[in-house]
């Protein structure tokens, strides 16, 4: 029915896809994140740190 493909850069691809769909900056917002039982836990901190510069 389908094929399984493994990508060494899968997290990087996912992070870039998320960054393309989210607003450019999230300054001043309070964010609650549901990581879908850990599925997005590895990439989420990197994405949100990028969107909220310090």
CHARMM internal coordinates of N, CA and C (Angstrom, degrees):
IC EDIT
DIST 1 N 1 CA 1.4377
DIST 1 CA 1 C 1.5162
ANGL 1 N 1 CA 1 C 110.95
DIST 1 C 2 N 1.2844
ANGL 1 CA 1 C 2 N 117.03
DIHE 1 N 1 CA 1 C 2 N -44.58
DIST 2 N 2 CA 1.4526
ANGL 1 C 2 N 2 CA 119.78
DIHE 1 CA 1 C 2 N 2 CA -177.17
DIST 2 CA 2 C 1.5080
ANGL 2 N 2 CA 2 C 109.78
DIHE 1 C 2 N 2 CA 2 C -145.57
DIST 2 C 3 N 1.2855
ANGL 2 CA 2 C 3 N 115.68
DIHE 2 N 2 CA 2 C 3 N -178.71
DIST 3 N 3 CA 1.4532
ANGL 2 C 3 N 3 CA 121.46
DIHE 2 CA 2 C 3 N 3 CA 179.42
DIST 3 CA 3 C 1.5190
ANGL 3 N 3 CA 3 C 109.41
DIHE 2 C 3 N 3 CA 3 C -129.31
DIST 3 C 4 N 1.2970
ANGL 3 CA 3 C 4 N 115.18
DIHE 3 N 3 CA 3 C 4 N 146.93
DIST 4 N 4 CA 1.4526
ANGL 3 C 4 N 4 CA 121.16
DIHE 3 CA 3 C 4 N 4 CA 175.43
DIST 4 CA 4 C 1.5158
ANGL 4 N 4 CA 4 C 107.50
DIHE 3 C 4 N 4 CA 4 C -99.23
DIST 4 C 5 N 1.3013
ANGL 4 CA 4 C 5 N 115.65
DIHE 4 N 4 CA 4 C 5 N 127.68
DIST 5 N 5 CA 1.4582
ANGL 4 C 5 N 5 CA 121.01
DIHE 4 CA 4 C 5 N 5 CA 177.32
DIST 5 CA 5 C 1.5136
ANGL 5 N 5 CA 5 C 108.43
DIHE 4 C 5 N 5 CA 5 C -120.60
DIST 5 C 6 N 1.3124
ANGL 5 CA 5 C 6 N 116.36
DIHE 5 N 5 CA 5 C 6 N 138.38
DIST 6 N 6 CA 1.4590
ANGL 5 C 6 N 6 CA 120.79
DIHE 5 CA 5 C 6 N 6 CA 177.95
DIST 6 CA 6 C 1.5237
ANGL 6 N 6 CA 6 C 108.37
DIHE 5 C 6 N 6 CA 6 C -112.65
DIST 6 C 7 N 1.3118
ANGL 6 CA 6 C 7 N 114.66
DIHE 6 N 6 CA 6 C 7 N 135.31
DIST 7 N 7 CA 1.4543
ANGL 6 C 7 N 7 CA 120.59
DIHE 6 CA 6 C 7 N 7 CA 179.99
DIST 7 CA 7 C 1.5231
ANGL 7 N 7 CA 7 C 108.68
DIHE 6 C 7 N 7 CA 7 C -125.33
DIST 7 C 8 N 1.3102
ANGL 7 CA 7 C 8 N 116.38
DIHE 7 N 7 CA 7 C 8 N 127.82
DIST 8 N 8 CA 1.4617
ANGL 7 C 8 N 8 CA 120.70
DIHE 7 CA 7 C 8 N 8 CA 179.11
DIST 8 CA 8 C 1.5251
ANGL 8 N 8 CA 8 C 110.86
DIHE 7 C 8 N 8 CA 8 C -64.81
DIST 8 C 9 N 1.3155
ANGL 8 CA 8 C 9 N 117.44
DIHE 8 N 8 CA 8 C 9 N -27.57
DIST 9 N 9 CA 1.4586
ANGL 8 C 9 N 9 CA 121.93
DIHE 8 CA 8 C 9 N 9 CA -178.29
DIST 9 CA 9 C 1.5322
ANGL 9 N 9 CA 9 C 112.55
DIHE 8 C 9 N 9 CA 9 C -104.39
DIST 9 C 10 N 1.3262
ANGL 9 CA 9 C 10 N 117.05
DIHE 9 N 9 CA 9 C 10 N 27.77
DIST 10 N 10 CA 1.4671
ANGL 9 C 10 N 10 CA 120.99
DIHE 9 CA 9 C 10 N 10 CA -176.25
DIST 10 CA 10 C 1.5244
ANGL 10 N 10 CA 10 C 111.96
DIHE 9 C 10 N 10 CA 10 C -59.90
DIST 10 C 11 N 1.3461
ANGL 10 CA 10 C 11 N 118.26
DIHE 10 N 10 CA 10 C 11 N -42.72
DIST 11 N 11 CA 1.4643
ANGL 10 C 11 N 11 CA 119.81
DIHE 10 CA 10 C 11 N 11 CA 179.55
DIST 11 CA 11 C 1.5166
ANGL 11 N 11 CA 11 C 111.19
DIHE 10 C 11 N 11 CA 11 C -64.35
DIST 11 C 12 N 1.3244
ANGL 11 CA 11 C 12 N 116.85
DIHE 11 N 11 CA 11 C 12 N -39.49
DIST 12 N 12 CA 1.4660
ANGL 11 C 12 N 12 CA 120.03
DIHE 11 CA 11 C 12 N 12 CA 178.25
DIST 12 CA 12 C 1.5241
ANGL 12 N 12 CA 12 C 110.83
DIHE 11 C 12 N 12 CA 12 C -63.90
DIST 12 C 13 N 1.3125
ANGL 12 CA 12 C 13 N 117.33
DIHE 12 N 12 CA 12 C 13 N -42.73
DIST 13 N 13 CA 1.4694
ANGL 12 C 13 N 13 CA 121.39
DIHE 12 CA 12 C 13 N 13 CA 178.12
DIST 13 CA 13 C 1.5245
ANGL 13 N 13 CA 13 C 110.95
DIHE 12 C 13 N 13 CA 13 C -61.81
DIST 13 C 14 N 1.3321
ANGL 13 CA 13 C 14 N 115.48
DIHE 13 N 13 CA 13 C 14 N -42.76
DIST 14 N 14 CA 1.4587
ANGL 13 C 14 N 14 CA 120.58
DIHE 13 CA 13 C 14 N 14 CA -179.59
DIST 14 CA 14 C 1.5279
ANGL 14 N 14 CA 14 C 110.48
DIHE 13 C 14 N 14 CA 14 C -65.26
DIST 14 C 15 N 1.3394
ANGL 14 CA 14 C 15 N 117.15
DIHE 14 N 14 CA 14 C 15 N -43.81
DIST 15 N 15 CA 1.4649
ANGL 14 C 15 N 15 CA 121.19
DIHE 14 CA 14 C 15 N 15 CA 178.75
DIST 15 CA 15 C 1.5255
ANGL 15 N 15 CA 15 C 110.77
DIHE 14 C 15 N 15 CA 15 C -60.23
DIST 15 C 16 N 1.3064
ANGL 15 CA 15 C 16 N 117.43
DIHE 15 N 15 CA 15 C 16 N -43.87
DIST 16 N 16 CA 1.4692
ANGL 15 C 16 N 16 CA 120.62
DIHE 15 CA 15 C 16 N 16 CA 178.77
DIST 16 CA 16 C 1.5243
ANGL 16 N 16 CA 16 C 111.56
DIHE 15 C 16 N 16 CA 16 C -63.79
DIST 16 C 17 N 1.3167
ANGL 16 CA 16 C 17 N 117.16
DIHE 16 N 16 CA 16 C 17 N -39.55
DIST 17 N 17 CA 1.4663
ANGL 16 C 17 N 17 CA 120.53
DIHE 16 CA 16 C 17 N 17 CA 178.32
DIST 17 CA 17 C 1.5282
ANGL 17 N 17 CA 17 C 110.43
DIHE 16 C 17 N 17 CA 17 C -64.22
DIST 17 C 18 N 1.3312
ANGL 17 CA 17 C 18 N 117.01
DIHE 17 N 17 CA 17 C 18 N -40.93
DIST 18 N 18 CA 1.4597
ANGL 17 C 18 N 18 CA 120.03
DIHE 17 CA 17 C 18 N 18 CA 177.85
DIST 18 CA 18 C 1.5170
ANGL 18 N 18 CA 18 C 111.29
DIHE 17 C 18 N 18 CA 18 C -64.95
DIST 18 C 19 N 1.3159
ANGL 18 CA 18 C 19 N 116.86
DIHE 18 N 18 CA 18 C 19 N -42.78
DIST 19 N 19 CA 1.4613
ANGL 18 C 19 N 19 CA 120.36
DIHE 18 CA 18 C 19 N 19 CA -179.13
DIST 19 CA 19 C 1.5269
ANGL 19 N 19 CA 19 C 111.77
DIHE 18 C 19 N 19 CA 19 C -63.56
DIST 19 C 20 N 1.3137
ANGL 19 CA 19 C 20 N 117.78
DIHE 19 N 19 CA 19 C 20 N -29.83
DIST 20 N 20 CA 1.4659
ANGL 19 C 20 N 20 CA 121.06
DIHE 19 CA 19 C 20 N 20 CA 178.11
DIST 20 CA 20 C 1.5219
ANGL 20 N 20 CA 20 C 112.14
DIHE 19 C 20 N 20 CA 20 C -72.69
DIST 20 C 21 N 1.3423
ANGL 20 CA 20 C 21 N 118.11
DIHE 20 N 20 CA 20 C 21 N -23.84
DIST 21 N 21 CA 1.4590
ANGL 20 C 21 N 21 CA 120.91
DIHE 20 CA 20 C 21 N 21 CA -175.63
DIST 21 CA 21 C 1.5191
ANGL 21 N 21 CA 21 C 113.48
DIHE 20 C 21 N 21 CA 21 C -98.51
DIST 21 C 22 N 1.3417
ANGL 21 CA 21 C 22 N 118.04
DIHE 21 N 21 CA 21 C 22 N -14.31
DIST 22 N 22 CA 1.4526
ANGL 21 C 22 N 22 CA 121.62
DIHE 21 CA 21 C 22 N 22 CA -177.22
DIST 22 CA 22 C 1.5255
ANGL 22 N 22 CA 22 C 110.75
DIHE 21 C 22 N 22 CA 22 C -96.93
DIST 22 C 23 N 1.3423
ANGL 22 CA 22 C 23 N 116.95
DIHE 22 N 22 CA 22 C 23 N 159.76
DIST 23 N 23 CA 1.4692
ANGL 22 C 23 N 23 CA 119.44
DIHE 22 CA 22 C 23 N 23 CA 175.73
DIST 23 CA 23 C 1.5309
ANGL 23 N 23 CA 23 C 110.34
DIHE 22 C 23 N 23 CA 23 C -58.71
DIST 23 C 24 N 1.2943
ANGL 23 CA 23 C 24 N 115.56
DIHE 23 N 23 CA 23 C 24 N 160.94
DIST 24 N 24 CA 1.4627
ANGL 23 C 24 N 24 CA 120.18
DIHE 23 CA 23 C 24 N 24 CA -176.10
DIST 24 CA 24 C 1.5225
ANGL 24 N 24 CA 24 C 111.58
DIHE 23 C 24 N 24 CA 24 C -65.99
DIST 24 C 25 N 1.3318
ANGL 24 CA 24 C 25 N 117.16
DIHE 24 N 24 CA 24 C 25 N -41.09
DIST 25 N 25 CA 1.4643
ANGL 24 C 25 N 25 CA 120.18
DIHE 24 CA 24 C 25 N 25 CA -178.58
DIST 25 CA 25 C 1.5213
ANGL 25 N 25 CA 25 C 109.62
DIHE 24 C 25 N 25 CA 25 C -135.25
DIST 25 C 26 N 1.2997
ANGL 25 CA 25 C 26 N 116.07
DIHE 25 N 25 CA 25 C 26 N 149.51
DIST 26 N 26 CA 1.4556
ANGL 25 C 26 N 26 CA 121.18
DIHE 25 CA 25 C 26 N 26 CA 179.86
DIST 26 CA 26 C 1.5269
ANGL 26 N 26 CA 26 C 111.13
DIHE 25 C 26 N 26 CA 26 C -121.71
DIST 26 C 27 N 1.3196
ANGL 26 CA 26 C 27 N 117.15
DIHE 26 N 26 CA 26 C 27 N 24.18
DIST 27 N 27 CA 1.4598
ANGL 26 C 27 N 27 CA 121.40
DIHE 26 CA 26 C 27 N 27 CA -178.46
DIST 27 CA 27 C 1.5223
ANGL 27 N 27 CA 27 C 110.65
DIHE 26 C 27 N 27 CA 27 C -54.40
DIST 27 C 28 N 1.3325
ANGL 27 CA 27 C 28 N 116.15
DIHE 27 N 27 CA 27 C 28 N 135.84
DIST 28 N 28 CA 1.4522
ANGL 27 C 28 N 28 CA 121.31
DIHE 27 CA 27 C 28 N 28 CA 175.14
DIST 28 CA 28 C 1.5096
ANGL 28 N 28 CA 28 C 115.41
DIHE 27 C 28 N 28 CA 28 C 81.06
DIST 28 C 29 N 1.2979
ANGL 28 CA 28 C 29 N 118.84
DIHE 28 N 28 CA 28 C 29 N -3.68
DIST 29 N 29 CA 1.4629
ANGL 28 C 29 N 29 CA 121.55
DIHE 28 CA 28 C 29 N 29 CA 179.73
DIST 29 CA 29 C 1.5224
ANGL 29 N 29 CA 29 C 110.28
DIHE 28 C 29 N 29 CA 29 C -94.58
DIST 29 C 30 N 1.3131
ANGL 29 CA 29 C 30 N 115.66
DIHE 29 N 29 CA 29 C 30 N 148.98
DIST 30 N 30 CA 1.4573
ANGL 29 C 30 N 30 CA 121.46
DIHE 29 CA 29 C 30 N 30 CA 171.94
DIST 30 CA 30 C 1.5203
ANGL 30 N 30 CA 30 C 106.12
DIHE 29 C 30 N 30 CA 30 C -102.01
DIST 30 C 31 N 1.3196
ANGL 30 CA 30 C 31 N 117.17
DIHE 30 N 30 CA 30 C 31 N 125.47
DIST 31 N 31 CA 1.4622
ANGL 30 C 31 N 31 CA 121.47
DIHE 30 CA 30 C 31 N 31 CA -173.26
DIST 31 CA 31 C 1.5260
ANGL 31 N 31 CA 31 C 110.02
DIHE 30 C 31 N 31 CA 31 C -116.28
DIST 31 C 32 N 1.3049
ANGL 31 CA 31 C 32 N 116.13
DIHE 31 N 31 CA 31 C 32 N 133.71
DIST 32 N 32 CA 1.4583
ANGL 31 C 32 N 32 CA 122.26
DIHE 31 CA 31 C 32 N 32 CA 171.99
DIST 32 CA 32 C 1.5186
ANGL 32 N 32 CA 32 C 105.76
DIHE 31 C 32 N 32 CA 32 C -113.79
DIST 32 C 33 N 1.3168
ANGL 32 CA 32 C 33 N 116.16
DIHE 32 N 32 CA 32 C 33 N 129.94
DIST 33 N 33 CA 1.4609
ANGL 32 C 33 N 33 CA 120.29
DIHE 32 CA 32 C 33 N 33 CA -174.02
DIST 33 CA 33 C 1.5188
ANGL 33 N 33 CA 33 C 110.59
DIHE 32 C 33 N 33 CA 33 C -121.91
DIST 33 C 34 N 1.3102
ANGL 33 CA 33 C 34 N 116.25
DIHE 33 N 33 CA 33 C 34 N 125.86
DIST 34 N 34 CA 1.4587
ANGL 33 C 34 N 34 CA 122.14
DIHE 33 CA 33 C 34 N 34 CA 173.36
DIST 34 CA 34 C 1.5181
ANGL 34 N 34 CA 34 C 106.73
DIHE 33 C 34 N 34 CA 34 C -99.43
DIST 34 C 35 N 1.3109
ANGL 34 CA 34 C 35 N 117.20
DIHE 34 N 34 CA 34 C 35 N 112.58
DIST 35 N 35 CA 1.4726
ANGL 34 C 35 N 35 CA 121.42
DIHE 34 CA 34 C 35 N 35 CA -175.02
DIST 35 CA 35 C 1.5227
ANGL 35 N 35 CA 35 C 113.49
DIHE 34 C 35 N 35 CA 35 C -86.97
DIST 35 C 36 N 1.2985
ANGL 35 CA 35 C 36 N 118.35
DIHE 35 N 35 CA 35 C 36 N 22.00
DIST 36 N 36 CA 1.4607
ANGL 35 C 36 N 36 CA 122.57
DIHE 35 CA 35 C 36 N 36 CA 173.76
DIST 36 CA 36 C 1.5292
ANGL 36 N 36 CA 36 C 111.85
DIHE 35 C 36 N 36 CA 36 C 50.98
DIST 36 C 37 N 1.3204
ANGL 36 CA 36 C 37 N 115.97
DIHE 36 N 36 CA 36 C 37 N 56.33
DIST 37 N 37 CA 1.4652
ANGL 36 C 37 N 37 CA 122.31
DIHE 36 CA 36 C 37 N 37 CA -179.82
DIST 37 CA 37 C 1.5142
ANGL 37 N 37 CA 37 C 112.40
DIHE 36 C 37 N 37 CA 37 C 59.10
DIST 37 C 38 N 1.3150
ANGL 37 CA 37 C 38 N 116.89
DIHE 37 N 37 CA 37 C 38 N 32.75
DIST 38 N 38 CA 1.4558
ANGL 37 C 38 N 38 CA 121.39
DIHE 37 CA 37 C 38 N 38 CA 175.23
DIST 38 CA 38 C 1.5147
ANGL 38 N 38 CA 38 C 115.52
DIHE 37 C 38 N 38 CA 38 C 96.67
DIST 38 C 39 N 1.3139
ANGL 38 CA 38 C 39 N 118.59
DIHE 38 N 38 CA 38 C 39 N -5.00
DIST 39 N 39 CA 1.4652
ANGL 38 C 39 N 39 CA 120.49
DIHE 38 CA 38 C 39 N 39 CA -175.91
DIST 39 CA 39 C 1.5208
ANGL 39 N 39 CA 39 C 112.70
DIHE 38 C 39 N 39 CA 39 C -63.14
DIST 39 C 40 N 1.3144
ANGL 39 CA 39 C 40 N 117.14
DIHE 39 N 39 CA 39 C 40 N -32.80
DIST 40 N 40 CA 1.4609
ANGL 39 C 40 N 40 CA 120.13
DIHE 39 CA 39 C 40 N 40 CA -178.51
DIST 40 CA 40 C 1.5253
ANGL 40 N 40 CA 40 C 112.18
DIHE 39 C 40 N 40 CA 40 C -107.64
DIST 40 C 41 N 1.3075
ANGL 40 CA 40 C 41 N 117.81
DIHE 40 N 40 CA 40 C 41 N 6.38
DIST 41 N 41 CA 1.4673
ANGL 40 C 41 N 41 CA 121.25
DIHE 40 CA 40 C 41 N 41 CA -174.71
DIST 41 CA 41 C 1.5210
ANGL 41 N 41 CA 41 C 112.59
DIHE 40 C 41 N 41 CA 41 C -63.18
DIST 41 C 42 N 1.2952
ANGL 41 CA 41 C 42 N 118.35
DIHE 41 N 41 CA 41 C 42 N -31.99
DIST 42 N 42 CA 1.4573
ANGL 41 C 42 N 42 CA 120.86
DIHE 41 CA 41 C 42 N 42 CA -178.34
DIST 42 CA 42 C 1.5079
ANGL 42 N 42 CA 42 C 114.08
DIHE 41 C 42 N 42 CA 42 C -73.97
DIST 42 C 43 N 1.3054
ANGL 42 CA 42 C 43 N 117.30
DIHE 42 N 42 CA 42 C 43 N -33.09
DIST 43 N 43 CA 1.4609
ANGL 42 C 43 N 43 CA 120.86
DIHE 42 CA 42 C 43 N 43 CA -174.23
DIST 43 CA 43 C 1.5292
ANGL 43 N 43 CA 43 C 112.78
DIHE 42 C 43 N 43 CA 43 C -100.55
DIST 43 C 44 N 1.3127
ANGL 43 CA 43 C 44 N 118.92
DIHE 43 N 43 CA 43 C 44 N -24.41
DIST 44 N 44 CA 1.4618
ANGL 43 C 44 N 44 CA 121.96
DIHE 43 CA 43 C 44 N 44 CA -175.09
DIST 44 CA 44 C 1.5192
ANGL 44 N 44 CA 44 C 114.42
DIHE 43 C 44 N 44 CA 44 C -59.17
DIST 44 C 45 N 1.3229
ANGL 44 CA 44 C 45 N 120.02
DIHE 44 N 44 CA 44 C 45 N -47.36
DIST 45 N 45 CA 1.4748
ANGL 44 C 45 N 45 CA 118.25
DIHE 44 CA 44 C 45 N 45 CA -179.97
DIST 45 CA 45 C 1.5269
ANGL 45 N 45 CA 45 C 112.32
DIHE 44 C 45 N 45 CA 45 C -57.89
DIST 45 C 46 N 1.3025
ANGL 45 CA 45 C 46 N 117.20
DIHE 45 N 45 CA 45 C 46 N -40.29
DIST 46 N 46 CA 1.4716
ANGL 45 C 46 N 46 CA 121.08
DIHE 45 CA 45 C 46 N 46 CA -179.74
DIST 46 CA 46 C 1.5277
ANGL 46 N 46 CA 46 C 110.55
DIHE 45 C 46 N 46 CA 46 C -63.39
DIST 46 C 47 N 1.3228
ANGL 46 CA 46 C 47 N 116.96
DIHE 46 N 46 CA 46 C 47 N -41.71
DIST 47 N 47 CA 1.4620
ANGL 46 C 47 N 47 CA 121.28
DIHE 46 CA 46 C 47 N 47 CA -178.69
DIST 47 CA 47 C 1.5315
ANGL 47 N 47 CA 47 C 110.26
DIHE 46 C 47 N 47 CA 47 C -66.44
DIST 47 C 48 N 1.3240
ANGL 47 CA 47 C 48 N 117.38
DIHE 47 N 47 CA 47 C 48 N -47.60
DIST 48 N 48 CA 1.4565
ANGL 47 C 48 N 48 CA 119.53
DIHE 47 CA 47 C 48 N 48 CA -176.46
DIST 48 CA 48 C 1.5215
ANGL 48 N 48 CA 48 C 112.60
DIHE 47 C 48 N 48 CA 48 C -71.18
DIST 48 C 49 N 1.3125
ANGL 48 CA 48 C 49 N 118.58
DIHE 48 N 48 CA 48 C 49 N -32.73
DIST 49 N 49 CA 1.4621
ANGL 48 C 49 N 49 CA 120.55
DIHE 48 CA 48 C 49 N 49 CA 175.22
DIST 49 CA 49 C 1.5324
ANGL 49 N 49 CA 49 C 109.52
DIHE 48 C 49 N 49 CA 49 C -64.02
DIST 49 C 50 N 1.3082
ANGL 49 CA 49 C 50 N 117.12
DIHE 49 N 49 CA 49 C 50 N -35.45
DIST 50 N 50 CA 1.4663
ANGL 49 C 50 N 50 CA 121.19
DIHE 49 CA 49 C 50 N 50 CA 177.74
DIST 50 CA 50 C 1.5304
ANGL 50 N 50 CA 50 C 111.13
DIHE 49 C 50 N 50 CA 50 C -66.60
DIST 50 C 51 N 1.3209
ANGL 50 CA 50 C 51 N 116.70
DIHE 50 N 50 CA 50 C 51 N -36.72
DIST 51 N 51 CA 1.4720
ANGL 50 C 51 N 51 CA 121.07
DIHE 50 CA 50 C 51 N 51 CA -176.17
DIST 51 CA 51 C 1.5258
ANGL 51 N 51 CA 51 C 113.53
DIHE 50 C 51 N 51 CA 51 C -82.73
DIST 51 C 52 N 1.3182
ANGL 51 CA 51 C 52 N 118.26
DIHE 51 N 51 CA 51 C 52 N -17.11
DIST 52 N 52 CA 1.4580
ANGL 51 C 52 N 52 CA 121.44
DIHE 51 CA 51 C 52 N 52 CA 179.97
DIST 52 CA 52 C 1.5238
ANGL 52 N 52 CA 52 C 108.45
DIHE 51 C 52 N 52 CA 52 C -124.10
DIST 52 C 53 N 1.3458
ANGL 52 CA 52 C 53 N 116.75
DIHE 52 N 52 CA 52 C 53 N 85.99
DIST 53 N 53 CA 1.4555
ANGL 52 C 53 N 53 CA 119.64
DIHE 52 CA 52 C 53 N 53 CA -178.95
DIST 53 CA 53 C 1.5279
ANGL 53 N 53 CA 53 C 111.22
DIHE 52 C 53 N 53 CA 53 C -65.87
DIST 53 C 54 N 1.3044
ANGL 53 CA 53 C 54 N 116.15
DIHE 53 N 53 CA 53 C 54 N 149.82
DIST 54 N 54 CA 1.4748
ANGL 53 C 54 N 54 CA 120.86
DIHE 53 CA 53 C 54 N 54 CA -178.34
DIST 54 CA 54 C 1.5037
ANGL 54 N 54 CA 54 C 110.98
DIHE 53 C 54 N 54 CA 54 C -103.49
END
COOR INIT
IC SEED 1 N 1 CA 1 C
IC BUILD
